[in-house]
Amino acid sequence: MSPRGVAIPDVRERLFAAAERVLAREGTAGLTNRSVTEEADCAKGLLYNHFADLDDFVTQLVLDRFARIAAEVGPLPDRAGSGSVHDNLTAAALAMLGTSGPAIAAAALSRNQVAQRVARSWADGTPGPGAVEDAMTRYLEAEQRLGRVAPDADCPMLALALTGTVHHLLMHPGPQPQAPEPLLRRLVTALVTTPPGPTAAP
């Protein structure tokens, strides 16, 4: 355990990473102050030194992870004209789902205060699914201008369908987990028509 009085670098990230491991191993029922601080190998009071309570901690965890996803997907429009449209969209959807995304979303849903706080933060402009949807819309519109997405495609609705479905998978994972990439590739293929057109740049 970290010695008392010794500063821990990146303490928030250390606690967030510990919480992800606890959620993956024990589910939402196992997420407590004690389980997180023990997993992080630090004093029990550390979490409350940085967060008002456990609801605040989980809220900040959810917001942090979704902000990271938004930052990862944000450059997607710059990929227009390169690679495959389906590959680019599948990669963006995989980033949104993430390896620990379902567990973090389940933690948010299991705590009413967390779900409300996260929703308010997103409504106030904190990066989240809306930022991902906007990046996908701009990407699809750019590909449409290049002739790599059908000219009659409704790009904002396609982006909404993609992000909405991934959001559903995050919030309501099935009882039998599926490999996410084949599932998301099927989704992208079903939704997005890519007519014969210009060859992608390498």
TAVEN-V398041 format. One record per residue. PHI is phi as a letter, one per 30 degrees, with the letter a starting at -180 (* if undefined). Layout:
phi=(PHI PHI)
This chain:
phi=(* d d d i c d c d h d e d d d d d d d d d d d d d c i d d d d b e d d d d d d d h b d d d d e d d c b d a d d d d d e d d d d d d d d d d e d d d e d e e d d e j c i c e d d d d d d d d d d d d i d c e e d d d d d d d d b e d d e d d d d d d d d d j d e a e d d d d d d d d d d d d d d d d d i c b e d c d c d d d d d d d d d d d d d d d d d b d d d c d c d d d e d d d d d d d d c c c c d e a d d d d d)
